[in-house]
Amino acid sequence: MSIFMHRDRLTVFAEILKITKEFREGKTKTEIVRSVNLNYPQASRYLNLLLTNGLLCLDSEDRYKPTEKGLELIRTLESLDLKLK
């Protein structure tokens, strides 16, 4: 019997931001879908929200990269996670 864990929206946002941060050239939507384990429509919704809120940007090669605001959110979430443990 397997147990499925549902992730909250903030966790998925953080995972997407961390994945895009790890690679200087950014990540494509397909790479994000695979890395974060989302389906394509879910990924599209999350990416649109991150773009709309200025946490991600899309370059001319259709690669997603975190903005300075996105990097700050990652740092904040990481510091909160350390404090909760």
C-alpha positions as CSV (number, residue, x, y, z in Angstrom):
1,M,0.0,0.0,0.0
2,S,1.5,3.3,-1.0
3,I,0.8,6.6,0.7
4,F,0.5,9.7,-1.5
5,M,1.4,13.0,0.0
6,H,-0.2,16.1,-1.4
7,R,2.1,19.1,-1.5
8,D,0.8,22.6,-0.7
9,R,1.1,25.4,-3.2
10,L,4.0,27.0,-1.4
11,T,6.0,23.8,-1.5
12,V,5.5,23.4,-5.2
13,F,6.5,27.1,-5.8
14,A,9.6,26.6,-3.7
15,E,10.5,23.4,-5.6
16,I,10.1,25.2,-9.0
17,L,12.2,28.1,-7.8
18,K,15.0,25.9,-6.4
19,I,15.1,23.8,-9.7
20,T,15.4,26.9,-11.8
21,K,18.0,28.4,-9.5
22,E,20.3,25.4,-9.7
23,F,21.0,25.9,-13.4
24,R,22.5,29.2,-14.7
25,E,20.9,28.7,-18.1
26,G,17.5,28.1,-16.6
27,K,15.0,25.3,-17.2
28,T,12.4,24.6,-19.8
29,K,8.8,23.9,-19.0
30,T,9.4,20.2,-19.8
31,E,12.4,20.0,-17.5
32,I,10.4,21.6,-14.7
33,V,7.5,19.2,-15.2
34,R,9.8,16.2,-14.9
35,S,11.9,17.6,-12.0
36,V,9.0,18.7,-9.8
37,N,6.7,15.8,-10.8
38,L,3.8,17.8,-12.1
39,N,1.6,17.3,-15.2
40,Y,1.7,19.9,-18.0
41,P,-1.5,21.8,-17.0
42,Q,-0.4,22.0,-13.4
43,A,3.0,23.3,-14.3
44,S,1.5,25.9,-16.6
45,R,-0.7,27.2,-13.8
46,Y,2.2,27.4,-11.3
47,L,4.6,28.9,-13.8
48,N,2.0,31.6,-14.9
49,L,1.5,32.5,-11.2
50,L,5.2,32.8,-10.6
51,L,5.7,34.9,-13.8
52,T,2.7,37.1,-12.9
53,N,4.1,37.8,-9.4
54,G,7.6,38.6,-10.7
55,L,9.3,35.5,-9.1
56,L,10.3,34.0,-12.4
57,C,11.2,35.4,-15.8
58,L,11.2,33.7,-19.2
59,D,14.2,34.3,-21.5
60,S,14.3,34.4,-25.3
61,E,15.0,30.7,-25.4
62,D,11.9,29.8,-23.4
63,R,13.9,29.0,-20.3
64,Y,12.6,29.9,-16.8
65,K,14.9,31.7,-14.4
66,P,14.3,33.1,-11.0
67,T,14.3,36.9,-10.6
68,E,16.0,38.6,-7.7
69,K,12.6,38.6,-5.9
70,G,12.3,34.8,-6.5
71,L,15.8,34.3,-5.1
72,E,14.9,36.3,-2.0
73,L,11.8,34.1,-1.5
74,I,14.0,31.0,-1.7
75,R,16.4,32.3,0.9
76,T,13.5,33.3,3.2
77,L,11.8,29.9,2.8
78,E,15.1,28.1,3.5
79,S,15.7,30.2,6.6
80,L,12.2,29.5,7.9
81,D,12.7,25.7,7.3
82,L,15.9,25.7,9.3
83,K,14.2,27.5,12.2
84,L,11.3,25.1,12.2
85,K,13.5,22.0,12.6
